[in-house]
Amino acid sequence: MKLSQLQAHIKAFDHAPEQSEHYFLKLIEEVGELSESIRNGKVGQPDLDNLKGSVAEELYDVLYYVCALANIHGVDLEKTHDIKEILNKAKYQR
């Protein structure tokens, strides 16, 4: 799935611009949970039975709220990626 497809998928069933602050607070919460998972060493790609509390699950949750916030604020993350790549190549001589 492309990032634009993920954004569209999330927007189709979870788009509440009036809840921008809520989405941001959820993002912060998920970053904290990701930190815990990393600290606890729950790395790798788990199966369905072992997903709960894993780094993989928490990374997805962070990505989910990043996409939800991007949708609310009218940001196309794929386009932003392309622009940032150009800027970063020049900045870091990559």
N, C-alpha and C positions, 0 to 999 in steps of 0.2 A: 504494500500500500504506500502510495506517495504521501508526502506531508500534506499536500493540498487536499487529497482525498480524506485523510484523517481529520483535517479541519472541517471539511464539509460534513463528514459523518457525525462529528460531535455537534456541529451547529444544527443538524437536522432534528436532534432530540434534546439538546441542552443549550439553549441560547436565551439568556435573560440579562440584557444589558443593564437593567436596573440593579442587578446583583453583582456588579463589577467588584466591589469591595469584598464580598463573600468569596468570589472566585480567587481573589488575590490571597485572602487569608487561608483558603484551602491549599493553595500552592505552597505557602510558607509551612503549613502543617505537613504536607507531603514531603517537602525538603527535609524537615526534621525526622520524619519516618525513614527516609532514604539514608540519612546519616546513621541512624540506629542500625539499619540493616547492614550497612557497610561495616560498622563497628563490630557487629555480631558475626561477620564473615559469611553472610547468606548470599554468596556470589554464584554466578553461573546461570544457565538457563534451566529453570525448574520445569517439571511437568505440572499438570493441573493439581495434583494432590499436594505439591510442595510449593506452590506459588505464594501462599499467604506469608507476608512479612519478608519476602525475598527482595534483594536489590532489584531484580527484574520487575517485580510488581510495583515497587516504589518509583522506579524510573518511569514506568508507564504512567503512573498517577501524576507525576510531575509534568510529563509531556502532555497529558490530558488537560491539566489546568493552564499550561502555557498556551495550548491551542484554543481553549475556551476564552482566555483573555485576549488572544490575538483576534478572535472572531468579534468580540465585543468592541474592540478598538479599531476594527477595520484594517488589520494587518495581515498581509499575505506572507506567511513565513517562508515560502519557497522563493518569492521575489526578494525578500529581505536577505535570505541566504546568498542569493546571487550577487546582490549589491555588496554585502559584507565580504564576500570572497574577493571581489575586486579590490576593495579597500585594504583588506588584510594582506593580500599578495604584495601590494605596494608598501605597506607599512612594515612587514616582516621579511621582505625580499624573498618570497616563496615562489 
